[in-house]
Amino acid sequence: MSQSTIEKNTTAQAVLEVSGLDVDIRTPKGVVRVVSQVGFTARAGRTLALLGESGCGKSMTAKAVAGLLDSVAHVAGGQAILEGRDLNQMSEKQRRAVAGPVLGMVFQDALTALNPVYPIGTQLGEAFRIHRGLNKKQAKAEAIELMRRVGIPEPETRVNSYPHQFSGGMRQRILIAMAVALSPRLLIADEPTTALDVTVQAQIMDLLATLRKEAQMAVVLITHDLAVVAEQADDLCVMYAGTVVEQGTVAQVFASPTHPYTRGLLDSVPTDAHRGSGLSSIPGSPPELSKIPAGCVYQERCPLASQICRDERPALRATGQGQQAACHFPLNDLAASAQNPASSMPEGA
């Protein structure tokens, strides 16, 4: 990646800046921190992927930013600055004013996200009635245009249909239409292709990419799918056990991962596997969030773990131009050490 490209990536307008985000949930056994000191920047016209295994805190992070946490969860600290305003300091009324014109969200399950008792046109038109003061006829016309924009055939007729009368892929298109109706500056897409077949997944992701480019939106994409990240995202934030362990551009991180967890994820993709050969995997399981060990959150599964990893939690630090990792022994340092006989491997690894 050229220096000019890197500079362009890092100077694109920051739409959302999250820093030091903490989220706690109440459980019968006490308060559990499920998101800890998470930070990232989403920029105009670019897609930032939050990547990690199930339970890593990526969806909880998205819900915290969008103000959609369940009643048992709350933001315990940090900032989420959306175009100069801290979402965490907003009242419910201010949040409602932001939802739609500034921030849109696409949910995982379109069938449960849509109201089964109202026609699609009524649901699509609601944003125009609330935020732009349109009457029902005008709002319906806008809904038809939205449906046409996201590729739903015969929108003049289908606008009167109900959610159950659409396929899963079409329902997801409707959710996307609702999210972008008022041309928000930020779109959060939480696993938008869950339960869709591969062909429809590709169509939905291509639609999101087209809408992002047209409106120069910042998109935060929540996913566990490395292929989706490779094809659709520009920037990447890798999460593990409620924390960020690596971030950078997708091109940088995929070409040269510097955190052992990221390396393990990429190695688990069977790109050049031969018939009969074993698949690579990361041993063990993520820790319970109520039992996060002192030190590095990845220590129990990391082949490089040493005493310092058990004693001290590593902070994110630069591991390349625009790339950071939370590791005492980032892989690029170890590669450099291998070429320098005076350097040594971590003790206790």
TORTOR-992878 format. One line per field, with one value per residue (C-alpha): residue number from 1; residue in three letters; x, y, z. Coordinates in pm, whole numbers, padded with zeros to 5 digits. Example, Ala and Ser with C-alpha at 12.3 -4.5 7.8 and 13.67 -1.06 7.14 Angstrom:
seq: c(1;2)
type: c(ala;ser)
x: c(01230;01367)
y: c(-00450;-00106)
z: c(00780;00714)
END
This chain:
seq: c(1;2;3;4;5;6;7;8;9;10;11;12;13;14;15;16;17;18;19;20;21;22;23;24;25;26;27;28;29;30;31;32;33;34;35;36;37;38;39;40;41;42;43;44;45;46;47;48;49;50;51;52;53;54;55;56;57;58;59;60;61;62;63;64;65;66;67;68;69;70;71;72;73;74;75;76;77;78;79;80;81;82;83;84;85;86;87;88;89;90;91;92;93;94;95;96;97;98;99;100;101;102;103;104;105;106;107;108;109;110;111;112;113;114;115;116;117;118;119;120;121;122;123;124;125;126;127;128;129;130;131;132;133;134;135;136;137;138;139;140;141;142;143;144;145;146;147;148;149;150;151;152;153;154;155;156;157;158;159;160;161;162;163;164;165;166;167;168;169;170;171;172;173;174;175;176;177;178;179;180;181;182;183;184;185;186;187;188;189;190;191;192;193;194;195;196;197;198;199;200;201;202;203;204;205;206;207;208;209;210;211;212;213;214;215;216;217;218;219;220;221;222;223;224;225;226;227;228;229;230;231;232;233;234;235;236;237;238;239;240;241;242;243;244;245;246;247;248;249;250;251;252;253;254;255;256;257;258;259;260;261;262;263;264;265;266;267;268;269;270;271;272;273;274;275;276;277;278;279;280;281;282;283;284;285;286;287;288;289;290;291;292;293;294;295;296;297;298;299;300;301;302;303;304;305;306;307;308;309;310;311;312;313;314;315;316;317;318;319;320;321;322;323;324;325;326;327;328;329;330;331;332;333;334;335;336;337;338;339;340;341;342;343;344;345;346;347;348;349)
type: c(met;ser;gln;ser;thr;ile;glu;lys;asn;thr;thr;ala;gln;ala;val;leu;glu;val;ser;gly;leu;asp;val;asp;ile;arg;thr;pro;lys;gly;val;val;arg;val;val;ser;gln;val;gly;phe;thr;ala;arg;ala;gly;arg;thr;leu;ala;leu;leu;gly;glu;ser;gly;cys;gly;lys;ser;met;thr;ala;lys;ala;val;ala;gly;leu;leu;asp;ser;val;ala;his;val;ala;gly;gly;gln;ala;ile;leu;glu;gly;arg;asp;leu;asn;gln;met;ser;glu;lys;gln;arg;arg;ala;val;ala;gly;pro;val;leu;gly;met;val;phe;gln;asp;ala;leu;thr;ala;leu;asn;pro;val;tyr;pro;ile;gly;thr;gln;leu;gly;glu;ala;phe;arg;ile;his;arg;gly;leu;asn;lys;lys;gln;ala;lys;ala;glu;ala;ile;glu;leu;met;arg;arg;val;gly;ile;pro;glu;pro;glu;thr;arg;val;asn;ser;tyr;pro;his;gln;phe;ser;gly;gly;met;arg;gln;arg;ile;leu;ile;ala;met;ala;val;ala;leu;ser;pro;arg;leu;leu;ile;ala;asp;glu;pro;thr;thr;ala;leu;asp;val;thr;val;gln;ala;gln;ile;met;asp;leu;leu;ala;thr;leu;arg;lys;glu;ala;gln;met;ala;val;val;leu;ile;thr;his;asp;leu;ala;val;val;ala;glu;gln;ala;asp;asp;leu;cys;val;met;tyr;ala;gly;thr;val;val;glu;gln;gly;thr;val;ala;gln;val;phe;ala;ser;pro;thr;his;pro;tyr;thr;arg;gly;leu;leu;asp;ser;val;pro;thr;asp;ala;his;arg;gly;ser;gly;leu;ser;ser;ile;pro;gly;ser;pro;pro;glu;leu;ser;lys;ile;pro;ala;gly;cys;val;tyr;gln;glu;arg;cys;pro;leu;ala;ser;gln;ile;cys;arg;asp;glu;arg;pro;ala;leu;arg;ala;thr;gly;gln;gly;gln;gln;ala;ala;cys;his;phe;pro;leu;asn;asp;leu;ala;ala;ser;ala;gln;asn;pro;ala;ser;ser;met;pro;glu;gly;ala)
x: c(00000;00146;00208;-00041;-00311;-00247;-00266;-00595;-00734;-00645;-00753;-01101;-01362;-01422;-01797;-01790;-01510;-01546;-01297;-01270;-01614;-01717;-02044;-02164;-02454;-02631;-02646;-02770;-02405;-02322;-02212;-02010;-01808;-01877;-01709;-01386;-01202;-01311;-01213;-01229;-01301;-01551;-01485;-01702;-01730;-01556;-01667;-01522;-01567;-01591;-01472;-01466;-01612;-01962;-01972;-01671;-01877;-01905;-02287;-02297;-02060;-02287;-02598;-02422;-02336;-02691;-02850;-03026;-02890;-03125;-03246;-02988;-02699;-02563;-02270;-02028;-01775;-01622;-01736;-01908;-01866;-02094;-02016;-01908;-02182;-02134;-02410;-02353;-02447;-02770;-03118;-03374;-03537;-03206;-03135;-03468;-03388;-03057;-03198;-03277;-03135;-02787;-02765;-02929;-02912;-02971;-03054;-02975;-03327;-03546;-03863;-03852;-03731;-04036;-04386;-04603;-04934;-04851;-04791;-04432;-04525;-04655;-04335;-04107;-04302;-04291;-03951;-04072;-04385;-04194;-03882;-04004;-04369;-04502;-04863;-04955;-04975;-04639;-04477;-04611;-04460;-04124;-04160;-04218;-03908;-03706;-03822;-03724;-03384;-03301;-03411;-03757;-03961;-04308;-04281;-04613;-04787;-04557;-04577;-04912;-04774;-04689;-04348;-04442;-04520;-04154;-03859;-03574;-03356;-03633;-03707;-03341;-03357;-03656;-03461;-03177;-03426;-03561;-03207;-03101;-03437;-03318;-02961;-02782;-02414;-02354;-02498;-02449;-02510;-02526;-02465;-02694;-02668;-02742;-02956;-02942;-02802;-02467;-02608;-02846;-02569;-02357;-02648;-02718;-02353;-02322;-02633;-02483;-02160;-02349;-02553;-02240;-02061;-02362;-02418;-02057;-02185;-01962;-02057;-01983;-02022;-02058;-01950;-01764;-01716;-01361;-01470;-01722;-01454;-01208;-01460;-01656;-01458;-01187;-01087;-01083;-01118;-01060;-01231;-01173;-01335;-01482;-01163;-00994;-00684;-00589;-00695;-00582;-00684;-00811;-00525;-00265;-00410;-00481;-00137;00055;-00144;00050;-00168;-00160;-00542;-00576;-00314;-00513;-00836;-00674;-00501;-00836;-00958;-00896;-00761;-00509;-00610;-00555;-00806;-00751;-00543;-00648;-00802;-00620;-00804;-00742;-00726;-00954;-01245;-01280;-01291;-01618;-01661;-01726;-01391;-01152;-00797;-00555;-00313;-00377;-00728;-00586;-00319;-00495;-00505;-00188;00118;00345;00211;00475;00481;00437;00123;-00019;00080;00014;-00263;-00104;-00224;-00283;00040;00159;00277;00288;00172;-00186;-00190;-00213;-00217;-00262;00022;00347;00508;00350;00429;00616;00858;00912;00979;01238;01389;01424;01643;01847;02045;02090;01715;01537;01196;00978;01077;00824;00660)
y: c(00000;00337;00621;00842;00574;00538;00914;00926;00647;00823;01173;01084;01259;01088;01038;00825;00821;00570;00578;00397;00239;00018;-00175;-00362;-00603;-00707;-01081;-01288;-01327;-00958;-00699;-00827;-00606;-00730;-00446;-00299;00011;-00032;00238;00283;00542;00506;00737;00880;00660;00366;00042;-00052;-00417;-00528;-00889;-01163;-01489;-01508;-01347;-01120;-00805;-00674;-00660;-00521;-00246;-00162;-00155;00071;00318;00306;00340;00004;-00183;-00411;-00295;-00513;-00343;00008;00215;00240;00472;00613;00830;00777;01101;01120;01428;01624;01507;01247;00991;00870;01212;01246;01226;00982;01268;01369;01007;00979;01292;01142;00800;00811;01142;01083;00718;00414;00050;-00279;-00571;-00943;-01087;-00894;-01088;-00998;-00642;-00565;-00522;-00810;-00621;-00319;-00307;-00246;00090;00214;00109;00258;00583;00634;00804;01058;01135;01180;01363;01545;01602;01436;01322;00957;00992;01166;00916;00625;00775;00800;00438;00322;00507;00352;00003;00067;00197;-00122;-00350;-00471;-00552;-00404;-00159;00009;-00320;-00464;-00147;-00278;-00623;-00747;-00872;-01241;-01204;-01133;-01369;-01340;-01154;-00908;-00845;-00764;-00518;-00355;-00321;-00158;00077;00178;00239;00463;00637;00970;00946;00899;00980;00651;00307;00019;-00322;-00601;-00935;-00824;-01151;-01396;-01695;-01592;-01820;-01736;-01580;-01353;-01264;-01135;-00932;-00771;-00683;-00538;-00329;-00191;-00108;00075;00279;00364;00495;00694;00870;00864;00711;00563;00197;-00014;-00380;-00639;-00983;-01306;-01381;-01325;-01350;-01068;-00854;-00920;-00831;-00546;-00368;-00103;-00093;-00365;-00386;-00737;-00806;-01078;-01120;-00770;-00590;-00473;-00680;-00548;-00278;-00130;-00138;-00470;-00485;-00432;-00672;-00953;-00922;-00895;-00972;-00876;-01027;-01407;-01420;-01248;-01484;-01779;-01655;-01614;-01952;-02119;-02035;-02343;-02153;-02406;-02717;-03055;-03339;-03536;-03267;-03136;-02794;-02537;-02409;-02209;-02445;-02391;-02151;-01781;-01709;-01642;-01267;-01300;-01477;-01271;-01344;-01078;-00982;-01054;-01175;-01418;-01578;-01913;-01985;-01811;-02020;-01725;-01653;-01586;-01451;-01088;-01188;-01333;-01031;-00728;-00650;-00516;-00183;-00119;00001;00076;-00230;-00067;00239;00287;-00060;-00142;-00457;-00528;-00776;-00785;-00983;-00871;-01102;-00842;-00795;-01171;-01183;-00910;-01095;-01411;-01216;-01067;-01328;-01081;-01084;-01363;-01521;-01432;-01621;-01880;-01908)
z: c(00000;-00103;00142;-00044;-00012;00362;00411;00219;00437;00762;00655;00524;00736;01069;01110;01427;01683;01967;02254;02586;02551;02845;02866;03175;03215;03533;03597;03893;03993;03969;03715;03419;03185;02833;02640;02773;02648;02287;02041;01663;01394;01109;00815;00539;00231;00400;00565;00903;00999;01362;01338;01597;01726;01871;02215;02158;02216;01862;01853;02207;02093;01800;02020;02270;01995;01858;02203;02173;02474;02665;03006;03186;03005;03024;02900;03192;03031;02717;02430;02096;01904;01600;01394;01700;01938;02211;02174;02530;02667;02471;02619;02479;02288;02133;02043;01860;01663;01552;01460;01089;00966;01110;01220;01060;01163;00982;01213;01182;01162;00923;01007;01377;01309;01093;01235;01108;01132;00914;00537;00429;00280;00614;00790;00525;00521;00898;00893;00636;00837;01163;01046;00734;00813;00498;00475;00414;00037;00014;00251;00045;-00269;-00093;00023;-00335;-00452;-00169;-00264;-00623;-00509;-00319;-00601;-00496;-00811;-00868;-00576;-00659;-00581;-00315;-00107;00025;00114;00463;00586;00571;00200;00117;00094;00345;00098;00009;00377;00429;00139;00309;00634;00442;00276;00618;00747;00457;00402;00541;00404;00739;00777;00963;00894;01139;00982;01243;01065;00778;00585;00867;00753;00385;00116;-00041;-00359;-00169;00078;-00208;-00347;-00008;00050;-00301;-00234;00087;-00096;-00371;-00123;00076;-00231;-00352;-00019;00108;00432;00696;00748;01056;00958;01235;01114;01187;00817;00693;00328;00374;00537;00255;-00015;00144;00417;00399;00765;01030;01406;01548;01882;02138;02482;02477;02375;02055;01985;01641;01397;01068;00705;00576;00326;00599;00854;00608;00447;00773;01091;01403;01678;01729;01742;01404;01263;01398;01241;00900;00922;00993;00642;00420;00121;-00015;00178;00011;00028;00348;00516;00857;00906;01114;01420;01735;02034;02332;02370;02451;02825;03003;03026;03399;03438;03227;03350;03462;03189;02822;02741;02483;02704;02754;02380;02266;02171;02256;02606;02870;03225;03123;02932;03253;03462;03241;02994;02675;02538;02170;02014;01664;01473;01132;00941;01064;01223;01596;01808;02179;02221;02418;02136;01806;01518;01316;01610;01629;01255;01295;01592;01384;01142;01427;01626;01911;01975;02162;02187;02487;02798;02910;02568)
END
